[in-house]
Amino acid sequence: MITRRGLLSLGIGVALIAGSAWGQPAPRILQLDALTCRELQALPGEQRDRLLIYLTGYLDGKRGAAAWDEALTGQRIDRAVAACKASPDASLLRIFTEAWAP
């Protein structure tokens, strides 16, 4: 038998879960070849980090890399981010592709 206290707790739990879901932004689909450096810089921290993770994996995959070199990837990201800051309207994919060039 469900008590009033149990129903109240259940109701509060459902309200909290629903409220937290409403506060979350909807996932986005971004076209890599249409993004600019300015758009990367405007993303909130976690979204920017996720895009950088995806982008580095995409570029390593295009080159057929079977290993992740943390130091090299970090250097490439640093170069690309510096180039993006200097040219905010540049194509993000072009800037990162150039940073990944041998």
N, C-alpha and C positions, 0 to 999 in steps of 0.2 A: 504494500500500500504506500502510495506517495504522499508525503506530508506536505503541508503548506511551505514549510522551510525548504524542503527539497525542490518544490516547484519554483520558489523564489530564487533559489541558487541556480537552478537550470535557466531560468529567464534572464538572470543577470549575466550568466556565462554566455548565452546566445547573443545578448546585446553587446557584450564586450568584443566577441569575435566578429560580429557583423560590423561594428564600429571601426575596428582596426582594419578590416578589409576595405572599407570605404575610403580610408585615408591613404591607401596605397595607389600610386599612379598606375595606369594601365600599361602593360608591356608594349613596347614600340617595335616596329619593324623598320630598320634603317637600311637604305641602299648605300653600300660602301662607295660606289662610284659617284654618288651625288652629294656626299658629305664634304663640308669644308672644315678647315682647321678651327674656324670660329665656332662651329657647331660642337666640335669635340670639347673645346674650352668651356662652352656654356653648360655642358652636362654636369649634373650633380656628381659628387665624388664616386659613389658606388657604381653608377651607370657608366661613368668615364672609365673606371677600372675594368668593368666587364667588357666594354667595347675594345679597350686596349688588349685585353687577354684574347678576345676573339680575333682581332686584327693581326696580332702577332702569330697566332696559330694559323690563320689563313695564309699569311705570307710565308711562313715556314713550310706549310703544306704545298704551296705552289712551287717551292724550291726543292721539294722532296726530302726535307730534313727529317731524319729519323731520331734525332736526339735534341734535347733542349739544353742550350748553353746559356746558363743564367747570366753570366757576365756579358757575353756578346749581345744577348737580347736586351739587357739593360742599357748598354751603350747605344744600340740602335734606337731604342725608344727615346733616350735622352737627345740624340741627334734630331730625331723626327719632331719631338716636342719643341726643341729650340727653333727648328725651321718653321714650325707652325706659328710660334709666337711672332716670328719675324714676318710671316706672310699669312695672316688670319683668313684671307679669302681664297687661299690655295686649296686645291683638291687634297683632302686628307689621304686618300688612297695613293695619289701620286707622291706626296711627301714621304709616306711610309715605305712605298715601293723603292724610292731612291735611297732611303736609309738602309734597306735590306739588300741593296745591290752590292756585289762582291767588291 
